[in-house]
Amino acid sequence: MKNNLKVLRAVASISQGDLADRIQVSRQTINAIETGKYVPSTVLALKLARFFEKPVEEIFQLEPDDDQ
């Protein structure tokens, strides 16, 4: 799964740590999501969408091999 989290953070001028604090996860979780090492839960994806005021689909996109 691809995501635009790093770009959205840059536009909002917010660090990984600040974002993590705001949505109550660790900075390591934000880093793992950004690097594609971790796929967030539905609840976490919705928290991120709410924070950035974007639909979940604008933050996360399935890759062709994700639907197998």
VOGU-3710 file (C-alpha; in Angstrom, 3 decimals, decimal comma):
1> mknnlkvlra> 0,000/0,000/0,000  1,310/3,423/-0,964  0,674/6,569/1,028  1,146/10,328/0,845  1,678/10,817/4,546  5,151/12,341/4,260  3,958/14,851/1,639  0,933/15,807/3,723  3,151/16,291/6,767  5,509/18,525/4,770
11> vasisqgdla> 2,629/20,653/3,477  1,321/20,995/7,042  4,860/21,706/8,348  4,519/19,069/11,055  7,161/16,628/12,243  6,666/12,908/12,688  6,818/13,424/16,438  4,230/16,198/16,443  1,848/14,165/14,278  2,357/11,128/16,493
21> driqvsrqti> 1,533/13,158/19,590  -1,601/14,594/17,991  -3,032/11,203/17,033  -1,625/9,366/20,058  0,813/6,920/18,474  4,598/6,694/18,565  6,883/8,538/16,173  8,156/5,115/15,118  4,619/4,178/14,003  4,424/7,263/11,775
31> naietgkyvp> 7,856/6,461/10,349  6,877/2,839/9,693  3,699/3,920/7,881  5,590/6,452/5,745  8,199/3,893/4,716  5,600/1,229/3,929  6,747/-1,120/6,678  3,427/-0,913/8,509  -0,148/-0,781/7,222  -2,260/1,174/9,706
41> stvlalklar> -5,429/-0,110/11,267  -8,716/1,290/10,052  -8,984/3,408/13,195  -5,511/4,870/12,707  -6,152/5,551/9,013  -9,356/7,376/9,956  -7,532/9,414/12,610  -4,965/10,464/10,016  -7,705/11,346/7,532  -9,489/13,441/10,131
51> ffekpveeif> -6,277/15,209/11,148  -5,394/16,143/7,556  -9,051/16,729/6,598  -8,681/14,376/3,626  -10,509/11,225/2,560  -8,634/8,055/3,486  -8,284/7,305/-0,251  -6,248/10,511/-0,712  -3,748/9,362/1,910  -3,566/5,632/1,163
61> qlepdddq> -3,704/3,893/-2,216  -3,702/0,189/-2,989  -0,980/-1,069/-5,269  -1,771/-3,618/-8,017  -0,447/-6,542/-5,972  -2,454/-5,551/-2,857  -5,701/-7,110/-4,050  -4,334/-10,633/-4,282
//
